[in-house]
Structure formats: structure tokens, C-alpha cells
Amino acid sequence: MSADKRFRALLSDYFASELSYEENRDHFEEAQVILTSVAEIETVHNELQADYDDDRHWFQQQFITKSLNGILSSFLSTRNQFYDSAYRDVRSLFEAFLLLNYMNENKIETAKVFHKQERDLLEMDLPDGKLSWTELHSEDKLHDMIRKERKRLEDLEGDYGQLYNYLSNARVHPTRTDGVALDRQYVAEEERQLFHWQLDLTLGLILQLLKLYSDTPAFSRIKDLFVPVIENIVEELGHEHQPFLDIALEKFPLSDN
């Protein structure tokens, strides 16, 4: 067998289990709502990213893009029955949600970190403009933001410290064997749990997008745009969100600032 034929055969062997989502299969409605909601968020995000390319919004915009890609990546891994990888995305998305929440409640501090990073990059003599392994000033600052939000969340919901550690040990660090035997075969309960995580993180991303633009004239308009998206998830789908989203509602803006 030629190398090309063997390569194509292996592609078929390893990735032939991609699930199609017709109305008669498990969790069709969840799959449909996740992708349609992500599309709505991305449309608004792309529009506002162009309109508000400034210090108070730029850093958060990058992590919203990263989170949109993360939800799609988790969905794709779930669809291909690589559940472990899907959970790794969930763990990363969970941290991104906490980071965005801190940034959106501390926009001036976040803008200062952004400015410091820009100055550092200008002063660096980087070959081909690439960072390679160079550590940025912002990395420690962003880690600190995540730590503060984790502590705040654990004060609100004590179980989330244990959940965070579980997601880390079981899905990120190679310290547990949970789920190894489940990958590359269909497991309805794994799919259900992952889709519900993705729905929660989609709701969280909507909240963070609204908090980001609460200081702009666009806030009221995009709030109205997202009402049917939220209703579709919560009411029509009957999804009960996890309490970790409540941290974003503690200081949620009710009107334009």
C-alpha cells in the first residue's frame, strides 16, 4: 500500500466515528442550540470588535475569540467521541470565563496590563517578530486574575474548588485514568454532560460579552439581541445552568454606564 493510501485509510480508521445529528438521535436539540448560539455570539462579537478596537475592550475581545473557538473545539471532540479532549477544552473555557469576569469588572487595571505588554513587546528584539518561549509580563498578571476569581467563586460555591481540581487532574494532568476506556466509542452520558457544559459556557460567554460592552451605546441593543438566545437555552431547551455563572451576575450591569 502506498504511503498516501495508507494515510487515507488511517484517517478513515481513526476518524470514522463522527456523529451526524438528525432529529431522532440523542441530544440533537442540545447540539443544534450550541451551534446556533455560538453563531449568534460570533456575529455580534465580530461587529463590536470592529467598532470598539480600544484599550478598554481589546484584551477581552481576544479571550472571547479564544472561548468561541474553545466551545467549537469541545463540540467537535464530543462529536468525534474524543471525550477526554472535549473536557480539556471545558477546563480551559472555565478559566477563560473566570478571567473575562475579572477583566470586565476591572477594565482600567486590564487596560494597564495591556499597555505594559505592548511596551514590553516593542522593547523586545524578537527574531521574525515571534515570541517563541518568551514569557510576557501579562501572563503572571492574568494568572493572578484567574486565582482571584477562583477564590471568589469558591467563597460563593465551595464545591467548585473540588470540581476545578477534578477537571485538572482527570482531564489535563496525567494523574488519573478516568475516561481512558470511553474514548472513540459512543457514550450517551458523556455526550450529555459535555453538551451541558458547553451550554453553560455559552451562557457565560453571552454574559461576559454584555459586561464587556456595558460601557458603550451598543449595550442595550445587544442585550435585546441575546434575550431570545438565552430563552432558547434556558426555557425552550429546559437547561438548568450551573451555579458558577452566578459570579458573573453579582455585578451585572442593568443599563448603559
N, C-alpha and C positions, 0 to 999 in steps of 0.2 A: 504494500500500500504506500502510495506517495505521501510525502510529509503533508501536503495540502489536504489530501483526502482524509488522512488520519486526524489532522487538526479539526476538520469539519465534523468528522464522526465523534470526536471527543466533545465538541461543542454541543452536539445533539445529545450525547450521553449525559453530560453533566447539567445541561440547562434545558432539558426537555420537559421539565415538570411545571413550567409556568402555567398558572391557573388562569382560565378565562372566567369572566364574571358575567354570567347570564342571570336573569331574574330568578331562576329556580335554584340557584346554588346558595350554600351557606354564606351569610354575611354580605350578600350582594348590595344591600342598601347602605351598609357602612362603607363599603368600597366606593360606591357611587358618590356618597356625600363627602368623603375625604377629598377625592379628586376635584369635584366641582367647587368645594370650599377653597381649596388651595388655588384654583384658577381665579376665583374672585379676589382673594387676598393679593395674588401676584399682579393682577390688573391694577388695583388701587396702589399697590407698592410701587410699581414701575412709574405710574403717573406722578405720584408725590415725590419720588426720588428725584425726578427731573425738575420739579417745581421748587423743592426745598433742599438744594445742594449747599448746605452751610454747616457751620461748626456745631450747632445745637442738634443736628439730625444725622450727620454723615456717618458717625461711628455706629449708631444704632441701625441705620439702613443696611450696613454690611452684615450685621448679625441677623437681620430679618431675611436677607437673601440667603444666608447660610442656613437658617432654620427652614425656609421653604424647600431648599434642596434636601435638607435632612429628612423632612417628612416624606418627600417623594422617594428618597433612598430607602427609608424604612418600609414604605409601601411596596417598593419593588422587591426588596428582600423577602418580605412576607409573601408576596405573590409567587416568588420562586422557591418558597419553603426553606429559606435560609434564616430561620427564626433567631438564631444567636446574633447574626449580623444586624437584623432588624432591631433587636434590643440594644445593641451598641449605639445605634443611631438614637434610640429613645433616651439613653443615658446622656448623650451629648446634647440632645434637644432640651432635656430637663435643665441642664446647666445653662444653656443659652437663654431659656425663659427667665431663670433667676438673674442672669447678667443683664438682660434687657430691662427687667423690672427695676434693678438698681440704677441703671443708666438713665431710664426715663424719669425716675424720681430725683435724680441728681444731675441734671443736664449741664450745669455750669462746671461741676467737677469733671464730668465726662469730656466736655469740650477742652478743658485744660490738659487732660491726658492726651487727647488727640493732637493738640498743638505741640506738646513735648515730643511726641512720637515723630511728628513732621520735622521738627528741628533736628532730632537725632538722625533721621534718615538723610537729611540734607548734608549733615556733617560726616556721615559715613563714606568711606571710599570703597564702594561695593563693585566688584568685577561684574560687568554686564548688567549692573543695576539689580542683581539678585541677592537676596538675604542669606541664602544657604542656611547654616546653623546659627547665624547671629541672633542673639536674644534681644528683643525690643524692650524698651522702657515700659511699654504698655502692658506687657504680659504679666508682670508682678502686680500691677495695679488692677488689672481685670480679674486675676485670681483672687485678689483681696475683696473685690466687689462680690464675687461669687460666694466667698466664705461668709461675708456679712449677711447676704441674703439666705444662705443655708441656715445660719444661726437663727435668723429671724423666722424662717419657716419652721424650724424645729421648735422654737418657742411657741409658735401657733399650733403646730401639729407634731407632737413628739415622735410619732411613728415614722415620719419622713426621714429622719436621720438613719433609722434602720433600713428603710427602703433604699435610700441612696447608696448605703454600703452594700446592700444585696445586689443592686444593679451593677455596681462597680466590680464586686468580687465574682459574681456569676457570669457577667457578660463582657467585662472589659479586661480585668486582670485574670491571668490564667491560674486561678487558685481554687476553682470549683469545677465540677464536671456536669453541673446541671444543664440539661438540654442538649448534650452532645448527641445522644441517640435519636433526637427528634428531628434534626435537620434532614433535608432532602426527602421528606415524605410528608404527606398532608396530615396535619394535626389541627382539627377544628378549634379546639380550645386555645391553642397557641395563636391561631389566626384571630380569634375573637378578642383575646386580651390585647394583642398588638394593635388591632384596629381601634380599640377603645382608647389606648394610649395615644394613638395618632389623632383621634378626635379631640381628646383633652388638649393636646399640644397645639392643635389647630385653633381651638378656642383661645388658648393662651396667647397665640400669635396675634389673633384679632385684638385682644385686649392691649397687647403691647404696641400694636400699630396705632390704636386710638390714643394711648397715653403719649406716644411719641409726637403726634400732631395735635395734641390738645392745646398747644400754644400758637396755633395757626388758624386762619379763617376757614380752612378745609375741615376742621373737626366736626362741626355739626352735619355737614354733608356726608362725610364718610361714616359717621355714626349711623345715620339713616340707611346708608347703603348696606351696612353689615347687620342690621336688625333681622332681615329675612334669612341671612346665612346662619346666624345664631339660632333663630327659631327653627330652622330646618334641622339643626343638630340636636337641639335640646327638646323641642316639642314634637316635631314630626317623627324624628328617629327615636325619641324617648331616651336619649343618652343622659345619664346622670354623671356629671363631671366629678372628678376627684377634688378633695378639699384644698390641694396645693394651689389651685387657681385663686383661692380667696386672698392670697397675699397680694395679688395684682389689684384686687378690689378695695383694699384698705384705704388707698389714697387715689381712688379712681376719679377723674375729673367729670363733673356733671355738665359743664358748659365750657365754652372757649375761655381761655385765660387772657 
